[in-house]
Amino acid sequence: MPLPADFPGTYFPGRGTIIEETYLRGKAETEAQLILQLLEGRGVPVPESVRERVTGCTDLDTLNRWFDRAITAASAEELFTETEAATAE
């Protein structure tokens, strides 16, 4: 049975509800934990200030960018290098 022509392609049944908010919060928490685990697994010290900033972030795009940087970062502070430069402008 084909979908109607006006069927919204990105419709999520719980969109805009507590269900979606809880789901996204869980994704952000998981991503934050993965970033910290990756840094610690590579032997990169993670100061409490960095830990708080990472675990307090709820923006998935930012967390994904930080995860990519965590793969090669020599220090935990390098996660925020571009972010800090952009906010200084």
DOZA-907402 format. One record per residue: x, y, z of N, C-alpha, C, CB in turn; residue number from 1; residue in one letter. Coordinates in steps of 0.05 Angstrom, whole numbers, plus 5000, padded with zeros to 4 digits. Glycine has a CB too. Layout:
    n.X    n.Y    n.Z   ca.X   ca.Y   ca.Z    c.X    c.Y    c.Z   cb.X   cb.Y   cb.Z   num   residu
      X      Y      Z      X      Y      Z      X      Y      Z      X      Y      Z   NUM        A
...
// end
This chain:
    n.X    n.Y    n.Z   ca.X   ca.Y   ca.Z    c.X    c.Y    c.Z   cb.X   cb.Y   cb.Z   num   residu
   5017   4976   5000   5000   5000   5000   5018   5025   5000   4981   5000   5024     1        M
   5016   5041   4980   5033   5066   4978   5024   5087   4997   5033   5077   4949     2        P
   5044   5104   5005   5037   5126   5023   5024   5148   5008   5062   5136   5037     3        L
   5007   5164   5021   4994   5186   5008   5015   5207   4998   4973   5200   5026     4        P
   5009   5221   4977   5027   5240   4965   5035   5262   4985   5016   5253   4940     5        A
   5017   5270   5003   5022   5291   5022   5033   5281   5049   4996   5307   5027     6        D
   5041   5256   5050   5052   5244   5075   5079   5258   5081   5055   5213   5072     7        F
   5081   5269   5105   5107   5282   5112   5129   5262   5115   5104   5298   5138     8        P
   5151   5265   5101   5173   5246   5100   5189   5245   5126   5191   5252   5078     9        G
   5189   5266   5142   5205   5266   5166   5188   5264   5191   5222   5291   5167    10        T
   5164   5255   5189   5146   5254   5212   5155   5233   5232   5117   5248   5203    11        Y
   5157   5241   5256   5164   5223   5279   5139   5224   5297   5191   5232   5294    12        F
   5127   5202   5303   5102   5202   5319   5104   5218   5345   5093   5174   5325    13        P
   5127   5218   5357   5130   5233   5383   5143   5260   5380   5145   5216   5402    14        G
   5145   5270   5355   5159   5295   5351   5147   5317   5367   5158   5302   5321    15        R
   5165   5332   5381   5156   5355   5397   5144   5346   5424   5136   5370   5382    16        G
   5147   5322   5432   5135   5312   5457   5157   5305   5476   5117   5288   5452    17        T
   5149   5298   5500   5168   5290   5521   5183   5265   5512   5153   5285   5547    18        I
   5170   5249   5496   5183   5224   5486   5207   5231   5469   5162   5207   5469    19        I
   5203   5250   5450   5226   5258   5433   5248   5272   5450   5216   5277   5411    20        E
   5239   5289   5468   5259   5303   5485   5275   5284   5501   5245   5323   5503    21        E
   5262   5264   5512   5276   5243   5528   5295   5228   5510   5256   5225   5542    22        T
   5286   5220   5487   5303   5205   5468   5328   5221   5460   5287   5199   5442    23        Y
   5324   5247   5454   5347   5264   5446   5366   5269   5469   5337   5290   5434    24        L
   5355   5272   5493   5372   5276   5516   5389   5251   5521   5354   5282   5541    25        R
   5377   5228   5517   5392   5203   5521   5414   5200   5500   5373   5179   5518    26        G
   5408   5208   5475   5429   5208   5454   5452   5226   5461   5417   5215   5427    27        K
   5446   5250   5471   5466   5269   5479   5483   5259   5502   5454   5297   5486    28        A
   5470   5247   5522   5485   5236   5544   5503   5213   5536   5465   5226   5566    29        E
   5494   5197   5518   5510   5175   5508   5534   5185   5492   5493   5156   5490    30        T
   5529   5205   5475   5551   5216   5459   5572   5229   5477   5540   5237   5439    31        E
   5563   5243   5498   5581   5256   5516   5599   5235   5530   5566   5273   5537    32        A
   5586   5213   5539   5601   5192   5552   5621   5179   5533   5582   5171   5563    33        Q
   5614   5176   5508   5633   5165   5489   5657   5183   5484   5618   5160   5462    34        L
   5652   5209   5484   5674   5228   5480   5694   5225   5504   5664   5257   5479    35        I
   5683   5225   5528   5700   5223   5552   5714   5196   5553   5684   5227   5577    36        L
   5700   5175   5546   5712   5148   5545   5735   5147   5525   5691   5127   5540    37        Q
   5731   5159   5502   5751   5159   5481   5776   5174   5490   5740   5172   5455    38        L
   5773   5197   5501   5796   5212   5511   5810   5197   5533   5786   5240   5522    39        L
   5796   5186   5552   5808   5172   5574   5822   5146   5564   5788   5165   5595    40        E
   5810   5133   5545   5821   5109   5533   5847   5114   5518   5802   5095   5515    41        G
   5849   5138   5507   5874   5146   5493   5895   5157   5512   5867   5167   5472    42        R
   5888   5159   5538   5907   5169   5558   5908   5199   5560   5934   5159   5552    43        G
   5887   5213   5549   5886   5242   5550   5872   5250   5576   5871   5254   5525    44        V
   5885   5265   5594   5873   5273   5619   5849   5291   5613   5893   5288   5637    45        P
   5827   5287   5629   5803   5303   5625   5797   5318   5651   5779   5284   5618    46        V
   5803   5345   5651   5797   5361   5674   5767   5362   5680   5809   5389   5671    47        P
   5760   5368   5704   5732   5370   5712   5717   5390   5695   5730   5376   5742    48        E
   5730   5413   5689   5717   5434   5673   5709   5424   5646   5735   5459   5671    49        S
   5726   5408   5633   5720   5396   5607   5698   5375   5610   5745   5383   5594    50        V
   5700   5359   5630   5679   5338   5635   5651   5351   5638   5686   5322   5660    51        R
   5650   5373   5654   5625   5387   5658   5614   5399   5632   5628   5409   5679    52        E
   5632   5411   5616   5623   5423   5591   5613   5402   5571   5647   5439   5578    53        R
   5626   5380   5569   5618   5358   5551   5592   5346   5560   5640   5337   5549    54        V
   5590   5339   5586   5565   5326   5596   5542   5346   5597   5570   5314   5623    55        T
   5547   5372   5598   5526   5392   5599   5515   5400   5571   5536   5416   5613    56        G
   5529   5391   5550   5521   5398   5523   5498   5380   5514   5545   5396   5503    57        C
   5478   5392   5501   5455   5377   5491   5453   5379   5461   5430   5386   5504    58        T
   5471   5394   5448   5470   5397   5419   5485   5374   5405   5482   5424   5411    59        D
   5470   5357   5391   5482   5333   5379   5503   5340   5358   5460   5316   5367    60        L
   5499   5361   5343   5519   5369   5323   5545   5377   5336   5509   5393   5306    61        D
   5544   5392   5358   5568   5399   5372   5582   5375   5384   5561   5419   5395    62        T
   5566   5357   5396   5577   5333   5408   5590   5315   5386   5556   5317   5422    63        L
   5578   5313   5363   5591   5298   5341   5617   5310   5332   5571   5296   5317    64        N
   5618   5337   5331   5643   5351   5324   5664   5346   5345   5637   5382   5320    65        R
   5657   5347   5370   5676   5342   5392   5685   5313   5391   5663   5348   5419    66        W
   5668   5295   5384   5676   5267   5383   5697   5263   5361   5651   5248   5377    67        F
   5693   5275   5338   5712   5274   5316   5739   5285   5325   5702   5289   5291    68        D
   5739   5307   5340   5764   5319   5349   5777   5302   5371   5758   5347   5360    69        R
   5761   5288   5387   5772   5272   5409   5789   5249   5398   5749   5260   5426    70        A
   5784   5241   5373   5800   5219   5361   5829   5226   5359   5789   5213   5333    71        I
   5835   5252   5354   5863   5260   5350   5873   5281   5370   5867   5270   5323    72        T
   5856   5290   5388   5864   5312   5406   5887   5304   5425   5840   5321   5422    73        A
   5906   5321   5427   5928   5316   5446   5921   5325   5474   5954   5331   5437    74        A
   5901   5343   5477   5891   5351   5503   5861   5353   5501   5904   5378   5512    75        S
   5848   5350   5524   5819   5352   5524   5809   5379   5515   5808   5346   5552    76        A
   5824   5400   5521   5816   5427   5514   5815   5431   5483   5836   5447   5526    77        E
   5829   5414   5468   5829   5417   5439   5801   5411   5427   5849   5398   5426    78        E
   5783   5399   5442   5756   5394   5433   5743   5421   5426   5740   5379   5453    79        L
   5749   5442   5440   5735   5467   5438   5749   5488   5422   5730   5478   5466    80        F
   5772   5482   5410   5788   5502   5396   5772   5519   5376   5811   5488   5382    81        T
   5759   5506   5357   5744   5521   5337   5720   5535   5349   5735   5502   5315    82        E
   5707   5522   5368   5684   5534   5381   5691   5560   5395   5672   5514   5401    83        T
   5714   5560   5409   5723   5584   5424   5731   5606   5404   5746   5577   5442    84        E
   5743   5599   5382   5752   5619   5362   5727   5632   5350   5769   5606   5340    85        A
   5706   5616   5345   5682   5627   5333   5667   5645   5352   5664   5604   5324    86        A
   5667   5639   5378   5653   5656   5397   5668   5682   5403   5647   5641   5422    87        T
   5695   5682   5399   5711   5706   5404   5707   5727   5382   5740   5698   5406    88        A
   5697   5719   5359   5694   5738   5337   5669   5754   5339   5694   5723   5310    89        E
// end
